[in-house]
Amino acid sequence: MSVDVYFDDGSVRGLRDYVRRVGRALGLSGECSCVEVDRPLGAYLALDGRVPSFPNWDVALLWREDEGWAVAVEPDGVEEPVVLARMGGDPVPSPHEVARWAQDFLGDGHVPSGHLPALV
């Protein structure tokens, strides 16, 4: 099920609302997201929890209008996030679908070996 969200060049209000609804579906509170207004539009949503393979790294959901949602880890908060998995399918699924996918990923904690970042 896709969400009817309209993004235009002059406003990212719809995207901010969509990301806020994804955060609520995940049970997050407070301000834990940001929106990238340059094309392609993007968003960052900090998550609670950890990926067992990377217990000291923060976890986030990333969204890009051309790729949809991805789970990523942040090695030190300075480096670019490392994408571990992409949701695929509709780039704008319902907030509940995103939440279920992210929770399933974090609950399983299985990261395919091809997605493991090099630890330097």
Residue frames relative to the residue before (quaternion, step in Angstrom):
aa qw qx qy qz dx dy dz
M 1.0000 0.0000 0.0000 0.0000 0.00 0.00 0.00
S 0.2557 -0.7793 0.5599 0.1178 3.52 -0.71 1.04
V 0.3832 -0.7016 0.5533 0.2342 3.55 -1.20 0.56
D 0.3764 -0.7161 0.5387 0.2353 3.55 -0.93 0.86
V 0.1832 0.7605 -0.5912 0.1964 3.55 -0.14 1.35
Y 0.1598 -0.7899 0.5872 0.0760 3.56 -0.85 0.97
F 0.0813 -0.7758 0.6252 0.0258 3.56 -0.83 1.06
D 0.0222 -0.7814 0.6225 0.0375 3.57 -0.86 0.86
D 0.6984 -0.5005 0.3175 0.4011 3.56 -1.27 0.29
G 0.7110 0.4798 -0.2655 0.4402 3.58 1.06 -0.62
S 0.8110 0.1846 -0.0707 0.5506 3.59 1.13 -0.40
V 0.1484 -0.7707 0.6126 0.0931 3.55 -1.04 0.79
R 0.2477 0.8038 -0.5008 0.2042 3.54 1.26 0.44
G 0.6538 0.5163 -0.3094 0.4586 3.60 0.96 -0.86
L 0.6568 0.4992 -0.3071 0.4744 3.57 0.99 -0.82
R 0.6397 0.5188 -0.3281 0.4625 3.59 0.93 -0.84
D 0.6537 0.5064 -0.3079 0.4705 3.57 0.97 -0.86
Y 0.6411 0.5272 -0.3163 0.4592 3.59 0.94 -0.89
V 0.6762 0.4788 -0.2933 0.4769 3.60 0.85 -0.96
R 0.6249 0.5298 -0.3334 0.4666 3.60 1.02 -0.75
R 0.6608 0.4973 -0.3043 0.4728 3.61 1.01 -0.80
V 0.6058 0.5230 -0.3520 0.4853 3.60 1.09 -0.65
G 0.6456 0.5235 -0.3152 0.4580 3.60 0.94 -0.85
R 0.6541 0.4983 -0.3120 0.4760 3.58 0.97 -0.83
A 0.6424 0.5196 -0.3244 0.4605 3.60 0.98 -0.81
L 0.6745 0.4639 -0.2822 0.5002 3.59 1.18 -0.54
G 0.4960 -0.6734 0.4183 0.3543 3.58 1.26 -0.13
L 0.4236 0.7031 -0.4685 0.3269 3.58 1.20 0.43
S 0.1477 -0.7724 0.6104 0.0949 3.55 -1.13 0.63
G 0.7284 0.4033 -0.3032 0.4634 3.54 -1.20 0.40
E 0.6058 -0.5518 0.4362 0.3719 3.51 -1.34 -0.08
C 0.1334 0.8099 -0.5498 0.1549 3.56 -0.23 1.30
S 0.6817 0.4601 -0.2855 0.4920 3.57 1.17 0.46
C 0.0600 -0.7540 0.6474 0.0931 3.49 -1.36 0.24
V 0.2951 -0.7491 0.5757 0.1425 3.53 -1.24 0.57
E 0.2917 -0.7323 0.5953 0.1560 3.56 -1.02 0.94
V 0.2461 -0.8271 0.4932 0.1101 3.58 -0.51 1.18
D 0.5506 0.5776 -0.4151 0.4370 3.62 1.22 -0.11
R 0.5015 -0.6354 0.4886 0.3257 3.58 -1.20 0.49
P 0.5086 -0.2594 -0.8157 0.0934 1.53 -1.72 1.75
L 0.5669 -0.5831 0.4558 0.3618 3.56 -1.10 0.73
G 0.0013 -0.8059 0.5917 -0.0197 3.56 -1.10 0.68
A 0.1273 -0.7761 0.6118 0.0845 3.53 -1.32 0.23
Y 0.1931 -0.7388 0.6386 0.0955 3.50 -1.33 0.56
L 0.0000 -0.7914 0.6102 -0.0357 3.57 -0.89 0.95
A 0.3072 -0.7620 0.5450 0.1671 3.58 -0.44 1.23
L 0.2111 -0.7911 0.5662 0.0949 3.57 -0.97 0.90
D 0.4431 -0.6110 0.5743 0.3170 3.51 -1.32 0.42
G 0.6939 0.4715 -0.3334 0.4302 3.56 -1.13 0.52
R 0.2931 -0.7367 0.5894 0.1550 3.50 -1.38 0.12
V 0.4071 -0.6218 0.5925 0.3107 3.53 -1.34 0.27
P 0.5224 -0.6829 0.4005 0.3169 3.63 -0.61 1.06
S 0.6420 0.5316 -0.3299 0.4431 3.62 1.03 -0.67
F 0.7769 0.2130 -0.0986 0.5843 3.58 1.23 -0.50
P 0.0431 -0.8809 0.4699 0.0366 3.61 0.70 1.06
N 0.7271 0.4236 -0.2529 0.4774 3.61 1.13 -0.43
W 0.6172 0.5543 -0.3382 0.4443 3.57 1.27 0.01
D 0.4845 -0.6483 0.5044 0.3007 3.54 -1.07 0.77
V 0.2741 -0.7468 0.5882 0.1455 3.54 -1.23 0.60
A 0.0054 0.7987 -0.6008 0.0325 3.55 -1.05 0.79
L 0.3372 -0.6501 0.6258 0.2685 3.49 -1.38 0.30
L 0.1341 -0.7653 0.6263 0.0638 3.53 -1.00 0.90
W 0.0717 -0.7865 0.6117 0.0450 3.57 -1.08 0.69
R 0.0026 -0.7510 0.6603 0.0056 3.54 -1.14 0.81
E 0.5624 -0.6445 0.3991 0.3302 3.54 -0.94 0.88
D 0.7221 0.4249 -0.2577 0.4813 3.60 1.09 -0.52
E 0.7631 0.3494 -0.1885 0.5100 3.63 1.23 -0.24
G 0.4177 -0.6979 0.4807 0.3278 3.58 1.14 -0.47
W 0.7720 -0.3901 0.2863 0.4121 3.55 -1.29 -0.53
A 0.0111 -0.7717 0.6359 -0.0021 3.54 -1.22 0.67
V 0.3315 -0.6784 0.6088 0.2432 3.57 -1.26 0.51
A 0.0034 0.8039 -0.5935 0.0381 3.57 -0.90 0.93
V 0.2683 -0.7110 0.6180 0.2014 3.54 -1.33 0.36
E 0.2797 -0.7518 0.5786 0.1477 3.53 -1.22 0.62
P 0.4042 -0.7686 0.4406 0.2276 3.56 -0.30 1.27
D 0.8384 -0.0630 0.0582 0.5383 3.62 0.77 -0.87
G 0.5949 -0.5899 0.3600 0.4104 3.56 1.21 0.24
V 0.6847 0.4320 -0.2797 0.5160 3.60 1.27 -0.23
E 0.6741 0.4710 -0.2833 0.4935 3.56 1.01 -0.82
E 0.6258 -0.5203 0.4242 0.3970 3.52 -1.31 0.35
P 0.5439 -0.6003 0.4588 0.3653 3.60 -1.05 0.62
V 0.3245 -0.7226 0.5826 0.1819 3.55 -1.18 0.70
V 0.3364 -0.7555 0.5309 0.1847 3.58 -0.58 1.18
L 0.2070 -0.7889 0.5719 0.0881 3.56 -0.89 1.05
A 0.8035 -0.0429 0.0630 0.5904 3.59 1.07 -0.69
R 0.2270 -0.7438 0.6130 0.1397 3.54 -1.20 0.64
M 0.5111 -0.6654 0.4574 0.2945 3.54 -1.01 0.84
G 0.2302 -0.7921 0.5302 0.1958 3.59 0.95 -0.83
G 0.6887 0.4724 -0.3509 0.4235 3.55 -1.31 0.06
D 0.8241 -0.1558 0.1646 0.5191 3.50 -1.19 -0.72
P 0.3995 -0.7352 0.4843 0.2557 3.64 -0.73 0.95
V 0.7547 0.2663 -0.1787 0.5724 3.61 1.25 -0.26
P 0.0433 0.8128 -0.5778 0.0605 3.60 0.44 1.17
S 0.6665 -0.4790 0.3583 0.4449 3.56 -1.24 0.19
P 0.6293 -0.5454 0.3923 0.3907 3.59 -1.14 0.57
H 0.6565 0.5144 -0.3223 0.4478 3.62 0.99 -0.75
E 0.6188 0.5259 -0.3438 0.4716 3.59 1.08 -0.65
V 0.6394 0.5137 -0.3205 0.4740 3.58 0.97 -0.85
A 0.6645 0.5094 -0.3044 0.4541 3.59 0.87 -0.96
R 0.6586 0.5086 -0.3110 0.4591 3.59 0.88 -0.89
W 0.6572 0.5121 -0.3036 0.4623 3.58 0.95 -0.91
A 0.6794 0.4843 -0.2919 0.4676 3.59 0.87 -0.95
Q 0.6664 0.4932 -0.3075 0.4671 3.60 0.91 -0.85
D 0.6252 0.5205 -0.3390 0.4724 3.59 1.01 -0.72
F 0.6526 0.5123 -0.3160 0.4602 3.58 0.94 -0.88
L 0.7028 0.4563 -0.2747 0.4717 3.58 0.82 -0.97
G 0.6414 0.5303 -0.3268 0.4479 3.60 1.05 -0.70
D 0.6725 0.4719 -0.2805 0.4963 3.54 1.07 -0.81
G 0.1650 -0.8356 0.5028 0.1473 3.56 0.96 -0.92
H 0.5002 0.6530 -0.4335 0.3681 3.59 1.26 0.07
V 0.0802 -0.7776 0.6234 0.0185 3.53 -0.72 1.11
P 0.4330 -0.6976 0.4939 0.2862 3.61 -0.61 1.05
S 0.5885 -0.6284 0.3739 0.3450 3.59 -0.89 0.94
G 0.6246 0.5510 -0.3389 0.4376 3.61 1.07 -0.60
H 0.6989 0.4517 -0.2627 0.4883 3.58 1.24 -0.32
L 0.4903 0.6634 -0.4449 0.3487 3.59 1.21 -0.01
P 0.3491 -0.7350 0.5347 0.2282 3.60 -0.69 1.01
A 0.5457 -0.5943 0.4741 0.3526 3.54 -1.20 0.55
L 0.2743 -0.7522 0.5775 0.1596 3.57 -0.84 0.93
V 0.0659 -0.8148 0.5760 -0.0055 3.56 -0.43 1.22
